């Protein structure tokens, strides 16, 4: 499944690592792409959109 979300508050490589790590902690096989310039993340994962959004929120970012 492909999940695409707009994430507010990401601005650097640490943000990318935090968001990617949060998703991969739940699905180690997830392929996560983060576009800082647009604030978009795309994840090829078995997780639902709600699960990805919750993982992102736990890192302190707001997913829409």
Secondary structure by P-SEA (a helix, b strand, c coil): cbbbbbbcccccaaaaaaaaaaaaaacccbbbbbbccccbbbbbccccaaaaaaaaaaaccccc
